[in-house]
């Protein structure tokens, strides 16, 4: 037996006996209640779950906790991910109250299949009185219209009709377009993927991270806690109930599952990459599957050598490239009116063979031409200097990053390897 084969056999035995494998095996081989009932990708049942979660009087005993977390999430998305969408609809003057928690919601109504004036049915309709605790006499009526798309596509003029309906309601209306697109696509969107651009685009992963998981942590009733856990499991398990209608999609991944998969990959990445390499050459595999594997394998081979460490700076945790961005943003904030020439000089080093900052227009041109995001060029990421707007490079090898950290520490910034990384 060759040394290489012997090594693979040992790795397989180790994998089969690892805690990560046993936990993942148990997790994926236990069907959720939603999967057993074959409703894991039924849009109607997702609507029903969200209706239950957002209705304060329901048995989860969370009150308006879920609805308040949703409002916080919409503020985050509006200002971080879709800030360039000028048509987006959101009452700006309630943002500060939402962020600070200085408000009360009263007369909350949650409705599914709410009928519009054109006899169309809204997936979810929520309305409430928004009260600023500092000015309780100035209560405001807020409506939320949620269009939820799990597998189906938007109907003709659907979101535009809903927008017209919402604009004729009493008070102010927030429009939300919810879909299961992955974060890699979602975070690149500058506006929602629906026809009407007055909506806030939202995906299930952000909803799971910022609302549903928070509700799970807050929930104290056993039955409700189990129900939320089962729903999260249903979101993360591929559903094959309707292969012709996108049923196999993974809608969101829970925090626990992410951690299990991350540890599983770290412990077995050599073996997993070798298995995919073998499959890529398997003549019995369908050509489409082989093509997909051949696309993935080079990425995984590269990823096997990557450093996934996280770093602590100013109380927050960052991967390498975002740590660089955070340090430069901090330095610019501490040194108002600095020019690009001065900034480059501060972070220069003979060993740093990398152009740290480029004009924002150049960075966006690269994205447009190549589809590759080589710089932090989104709103809120790029650097505003006295002589223009600039974008920080995202491409940092371990060697270049270590040089940058040396420069940052000479400037007095404290950077630590995160214990959670």
N, C-alpha and C positions, 0 to 999 in steps of 0.2 A: 504493500500500500504506500502510495506517495505521501510525502510529508504534507503536501497541500490538502489532500483528501482526508488525511488523519486529523488535520487542523479543523476542517469543516465538520467532520463527525463530532469532534469534541465541542465545537461551537453549537451544533444542533442539540446535543444532549444538555449543554448548559442552558440554552434558550428554553427547552422544554421544562426545565426545573426552576426557572427563574420566577421570582415573585411577580415581576411585571407581566410575564406571559400568562401566568395563572389568573391574575386579576383581569387582564384584557380578555382572555378566553371566557371567563365567567361573565364579563360585562356584555360581550357581543353574542354569546350563546343564550343569554336570557332575554327573551322578547319583551318589549314593553307592552302594556295593556293596549296601547293604540295599534301596535303591530298585530297583536292577536286578533283584534277586531277588524283588521285590515282597513284602518282609517288614518294611518300614519301620514299619508300625503293627501288627505281629503281636506280641501280648502275650508269647507263648511265646519269641520270639526276643529280646525285651528282657530277659526272665528269664534266658535263656541268657547274654547279654552280662554282666549283673550277676553271675551265678554265676561266670563266668570272671574278672571283675575282683576279686571278693572272695575268691577262692580263692588262698591264698598260694603254692601249689606250681605255679600255672599258668605258662605261658611268658612272661608279661609281665615276670617277674623283679622285681615290685614288692613281693613278700612280703606282709606285712599292712598295707602303706601305705594301701590303699584302705579297708580295714575301720576303721582308726584315724581316717581322715578322716570316715568315716560317723559314728562315735561322737561326734566333735567337732561335726559338723553337728546331730546329734540334741540335744546339750546346748544348742546355740545356739537351735534352734527351740523347745525346751521352755521356755527362760528368756526368750526375746525375743518369740515370736509366739503361743505357746499357753499362757502362764503362768497364765491364769485357768481352765484346764481342770483341775479338782480330781481328775478320774478318771484322768487321764493316768498311764501306767505307766512309771516309770523309777527305777532304783536311785540315789537322790540321793547316797548316800555314796561313789559312784565318780566323781562329777563333777569334784572338784578334781584327782584323778589324771589324768583325761582332758584337762582344760584345760592342766595343767602337763606332760603327756606322761610322767608318772612312773609308768609301768605297762608290763607285758609281757603279750602274749596267747600262750597255748599251747594245744595240742590243738584247733586250729581245724578245725571241720567245716562245710562248705558243701554244701547239698543242695537240689535242685530237685524239685518234686512230692513233697515229704515227706508220707508218709501219716499221718493222725491216727487216733485211736482210733475215730472214727466213719466211717472210710474216706473222709475228705475229703482233698484234696491242697493243701498249702501251696505258694504260688508259690515262695517262697524260705525256707529255714530255715538259720540260722547258729548255731553254739554254740561256745563257747571257755571256757577258764579265764582269768579276769581276775586278774592278780597285781600288787598294790601293791608297787613296788620297795623301799619302806621296811619292809614287813612281808610278805616273800615266803611266809612260812609260812601266811598267811591268804588263800589263793587262793579265788576264788569262781567258781561256774559261772554263766555268762550265756548266755541264748538270745535270738535275734532272729527274730521271725516277720514276714515281709514279705508283705503282700497288695498286688499290683500290678494297677492298673486302667488300661488304655490306652483301650479303647473300650467294653467291656462294663460293665454295672452289677453292684453287689453282689448275690450270691445270697441266698435266704431264710436269715436267721439266720447268715449266713456268718462275719462277723467275731466275733460272739458265740461261735460254736462254736470258732473258733480260739483265742479268749481262754480259754475253759474248758479247752481242751487244754493251752495254755501254762502255765496256773496249776498243772497237775498234773505238770509236768516238774520234774526235779531243778534246783535253783538258782533264779535270777530271770529273768523273761522280759520283753523289750522288744517292743512291738507297733508295727509301722510300716505305715501306709496310704499307698501311693505312687500319685499320679495326675498327669495332665498339665495341671492347671488353671493359668491364667496367674497371674503374681505379683500383679496387681491384685486378683484374687479371693483368692488364697492368703493374702496378708498381712493380709487383713481377717478371716480365720477365727479364732475363739477356741477351736475344738475341731475334730477331724477330721470329714470329711464322710461317714464311714462310720457304720453303726448303733451299733457299740460305741465308746464314748468313752474307753476305756482306751488307745487307739492314739495314736501321734504322727502327725499328718497331715504329709505331705511332697509337694512337687511336683517335677517333673523339672527345672525351671529351677534350683532350689536344689541339687538333686543334681548337675547339670552344673557349676554355679559352684563349689561347695565340695568336690566329690569328683572328678568325672570330669576336669575341667580341671586339677586339681592332679595327678592321675595322669598326664595328658598331659605336664605340665612335668617330672615326676619320671622318666618312662619313658626308658630308654636303648636299648632294643632297637628297631630300625627297624621290623620287621614289626608289633610291638605298637603302636608309636606311630601308624603308618598306620591300624591297625584302630580305635584310639580316635578318631582324627581323622574317620574315615569314620562312626563311630557318632554323633559330635557333628553331622556334616553331615546325617545321617538325621533326627536330632531336630529340626533347624531348618528343613528343607525341607518345605513342605506336601505331603502324600502324597494322591494321588487314587485310590489302589488300591481304596478301598471308601467311596465317597461317602455311602452310606446308614448307615455305622457309624462316623462321626466320623473317617474316614481322612484328611480334609483338614487336621486340626488341626496346628498347630505346637507341638511338645512342649517345646522349649527352644531358646535361641539362644546360640551360642558367643560368647566375648569378642571374637574377631576379627570375627565377623559384626556384632556390636553396633557396633563401632567403624566398620566400613565403612558401615553404614546411617546412623549418626549423622552422619558426614562427608558422606554423600550427601544427607541431608536438609538439612544446613546450607548446602550449596553450591547446592541446587536447590529450596528450599522454595517460592519464588514460583511456579516453573513447575509443580511437583507440585500445589500448591493450585489453580492455574488449571486444570489438567487435570481435577481432581476437580469443580470448579465446572462445567466444560463437560459432564462426564458426568452430573451431576445434572439437567441440562436435556435430556438426549438421549432423545427419545421412543421410540427403537428399543431402549433398554435395558429389561430386565425390571423391572417395578414394584418387586419386592423389592430388587433391586440399587440402584435409584434411592433407595428409602427409606433404605437403609443409608448410602448416600453422603450424603444430606441430613442424616443424623444426625452424620456425621463432619466434614463441611465446616465448620460453625461452630466446632467444636473446633480444627480445623487453622488456620482463619483467626485464631483467638485465639492459638494456639501460635506462629504466624508472627511475632507481635510480642512473644513472651515472651523473657526473658533466661535462658538455660540455663547461665550461668556457675557455676563451682564455686569454693569458698573454703576456704582452709587455716586451721585453728585448732587449737592444741594438738596438732599432729602428725597431725590427721585432715582429710579432705576432705568438704565439705558443700555441697549446694545452698543457696539463700538461706534458705528457711524452716527447714531443719534447723540451719543455722548459728545462727540466732536462738535456737532451742531449746538448742543446745549452750552458748551463751554464758550464758543464764539459768541452766541447770543448774549450770554452773561457778560462777557468782556465788553461788547458793544453797549449794553445797557449801563455798564459802569463807566464808560468813556464816551459821553455824548459828543457828537460832531466829529468823530474820527473819520478819516478818509480811507479809501480802499488801499492806497499806498501805505499808509501808516499801519493799517490792520495786517496787511500781508507781511510787513516788516516785523511786527510783534510775533507772529507765528512762523517766522522763517527759521530754517535750519539747513545747513549744507546737505544733511543726509535725507531730508524730506523731499524726495523726488516726486512731488505731486502738486498740481495746481489746486490749492484748497478752495479758492473762490473764483467764480467766473461771473460775468454779467448775467443777470436774470434772463435777458432775452436770448443769450447763447444757450443757457440751460434748457429753456423751453423749446428752442429750435431743435436741439438734440432729441428731446422727447418726441417731437412731432415727426422728425425725419426717420428715427430708428425705432421708436416705440420703447426705448430703454430709458429708465429713470435713473440717470447718473448723478443727479444733483437734487437737493431739497428745494423744489421750486414752487411748492404750493403756498397759498395764502397762509400767513402765520409761520411759515418755515423760512422763507428767504430773508436776507439781511438788508435792512434799510440803513444806508449810510448817508453822510452829508453830500456825497457826490454820485449817488445812484443806488440801484437795487442789485444785490448780488446773491448767488446761490452757492451753498457749501456742497462739496463733493460727498457722495454716498459711498465711494469705493475706497475702503481702507483695509489693507492687509494688516496682519498682526504686527509686522515690522514697522510699517508706517505709523500705525496707531500708537505703538510704544514710544516712538519719537515724539508724536504729538503730546502724549501724556507727560513726557519729560518737560516739554515747553510749558504746558499748563501748570505743572507743579512749580516750575521756576517763577511763574506769575503769582504763586500763592494759592492756587486752587487745589482743593483736596479731592482726590479721586480714589475710590476704594473698589476692589472686586466685590460684587454683591454676593452675599452668602446664598441668596436664592438663585444665582445664575448657574 
